[in-house]
Each structure stands twice: as C-alpha cells, then as structure tokens.
Amino acid sequence: MAIVEQYRLAEMRVLHLPAAMRLINKVVKLVPSDGVLKQVAASQIWFAPGQESAARFLYETICWEWDKRRNTVTVFFDPRSPLRVVLPIPIWMPKTSFVIAVAGPEILSEKRLLYPV
C-alpha cells in the first residue's frame, strides 16, 4: 500500500457549506471546524487472495498512525474489485464516481477491472 500526503502538496479548504451540510457536519464531522482538509491518498493496495483481513488491518493501522497528520483519506478502486470487502465504506460517507474512457485495439470486457487492485 502506498500513501501520499497530499496535504503537503496542495491545500483544500471548504469555505462555505450549504445549511443542510452544516447541520449534517455537526453529527458526522466530515469537514473540520477550520475548513482545511488534510488529505492522504491510499493507492497500490495489494494483498494475496484470502488475506483480506490482513489488508484491512494494514489500512486501519495506516489510518491510525496518520491520525494526527490527516483528517481525510482518499482511495480509488473499481467497486467490483476485492477492495470492496477490504475497505467497507459507511453508507453516510461521501462517495464520488468517475467514468474512464478507453480506446485501444482490444474490446473491453465488463468482467475485467479497469482500476485493478
């Protein structure tokens, strides 16, 4: 697993939250009171088949060790990949999705992951 301290490269600051989001934020605490998101990105997450619990432990350990330096962790993965089990995302957590346009000599298969583990 690779970790990039994105907050050292760029600052992301939330200046204005809509009223509904401010109310939700009082309970869920997604945006810190100063509005500065200290993001780290987790990528290149690899684990052997059957070792999902070890991968989850590694991810949780990294989050714990970086707790004082970061307040946000970003992870990109294909929702069909085994990472869906390793990184359970609470239903209230904000999610984004992206569409990837691919051109090449081979026809894409829906069974093949676009963003592999």
C-alpha positions as CSV (number, residue, x, y, z in Angstrom):
1,M,0.0,0.0,0.0
2,A,1.3,3.4,-0.9
3,I,0.4,6.6,1.0
4,V,0.8,10.1,-0.4
5,E,0.5,13.1,1.9
6,Q,-1.5,15.2,-0.5
7,Y,-1.9,18.0,2.1
8,R,1.8,18.7,1.8
9,L,1.4,19.4,-1.9
10,A,-1.9,21.4,-2.0
11,E,-4.4,22.8,0.5
12,M,-8.0,22.0,0.1
13,R,-10.2,24.4,2.0
14,V,-14.0,24.3,2.4
15,L,-15.2,28.0,2.5
16,H,-19.0,27.6,2.5
17,L,-21.2,24.6,3.3
18,P,-24.9,24.7,2.5
19,A,-27.1,24.9,5.6
20,A,-28.1,21.2,5.3
21,M,-24.5,20.1,5.1
22,R,-23.6,22.3,8.1
23,L,-26.2,20.5,10.1
24,I,-25.1,17.1,9.0
25,N,-21.5,18.0,9.7
26,K,-22.3,18.7,13.3
27,V,-23.1,15.0,13.7
28,V,-20.8,13.3,11.1
29,K,-17.8,15.7,11.3
30,L,-16.7,15.3,7.7
31,V,-15.3,18.9,7.4
32,P,-13.1,20.2,10.3
33,S,-14.1,23.4,12.0
34,D,-11.3,25.3,10.3
35,G,-12.4,24.0,6.9
36,V,-9.0,22.7,5.9
37,L,-8.9,19.1,4.6
38,K,-5.6,17.4,5.3
39,Q,-5.8,14.6,2.7
40,V,-3.8,11.5,2.3
41,A,-4.3,9.1,-0.6
42,A,-4.0,5.3,-0.3
43,S,-3.1,3.5,-3.5
44,Q,-1.4,0.4,-4.9
45,I,-3.3,-1.7,-2.3
46,W,-2.3,-5.3,-2.9
47,F,-2.9,-8.5,-0.9
48,A,-2.8,-12.2,-1.6
49,P,-6.1,-14.0,-2.2
50,G,-7.7,-14.9,1.2
51,Q,-5.8,-12.2,3.0
52,E,-8.5,-9.6,3.1
53,S,-8.3,-9.3,6.9
54,A,-4.6,-8.6,6.7
55,A,-5.1,-5.9,4.1
56,R,-7.9,-4.3,6.3
57,F,-5.6,-4.4,9.3
58,L,-2.8,-2.7,7.3
59,Y,-5.3,0.0,6.1
60,E,-6.6,0.6,9.6
61,T,-3.1,0.8,11.0
62,I,-2.0,3.4,8.5
63,C,-5.1,5.4,9.2
64,W,-4.4,5.2,13.0
65,E,-0.7,6.1,12.5
66,W,-1.5,9.1,10.3
67,D,-4.4,10.2,12.6
68,K,-2.7,13.4,13.9
69,R,-1.5,14.5,10.5
70,R,-4.6,13.9,8.3
71,N,-8.3,14.2,8.6
72,T,-9.3,12.7,5.2
73,V,-8.2,9.5,3.4
74,T,-9.0,9.1,-0.3
75,V,-9.0,5.7,-2.1
76,F,-9.9,5.0,-5.7
77,F,-10.9,1.5,-6.7
78,D,-13.2,-0.4,-9.0
79,P,-16.3,-1.3,-6.9
80,R,-16.2,-4.8,-8.4
81,S,-12.7,-5.4,-7.0
82,P,-11.9,-7.3,-3.8
83,L,-11.1,-4.0,-2.2
84,R,-14.9,-3.5,-1.7
85,V,-14.6,-6.1,1.1
86,V,-11.3,-4.7,2.5
87,L,-12.5,-1.1,2.6
88,P,-16.1,-1.1,3.8
89,I,-17.4,2.4,3.3
90,P,-20.2,3.6,5.6
91,I,-23.4,4.5,3.8
92,W,-23.2,8.0,5.1
93,M,-19.7,8.6,3.8
94,P,-19.5,10.9,0.7
95,K,-18.6,9.0,-2.5
96,T,-17.6,10.1,-5.9
97,S,-17.6,8.1,-9.2
98,F,-15.6,8.6,-12.4
99,V,-16.1,7.4,-15.9
100,I,-13.0,6.2,-17.7
101,A,-12.9,6.5,-21.5
102,V,-10.6,3.8,-23.0
103,A,-9.5,3.4,-26.6
104,G,-7.4,0.5,-27.8
105,P,-7.1,-2.4,-30.1
106,E,-8.8,-4.8,-27.8
107,I,-12.5,-4.9,-27.0
108,L,-13.2,-4.2,-23.3
109,S,-14.8,-6.8,-21.2
110,E,-17.1,-5.9,-18.3
111,K,-15.5,-8.7,-16.4
112,R,-12.1,-7.1,-16.5
113,L,-11.4,-4.5,-13.8
114,L,-10.4,-1.0,-15.1
115,Y,-8.7,0.1,-12.0
116,P,-7.2,-3.2,-10.7
117,V,-6.1,-3.8,-7.1
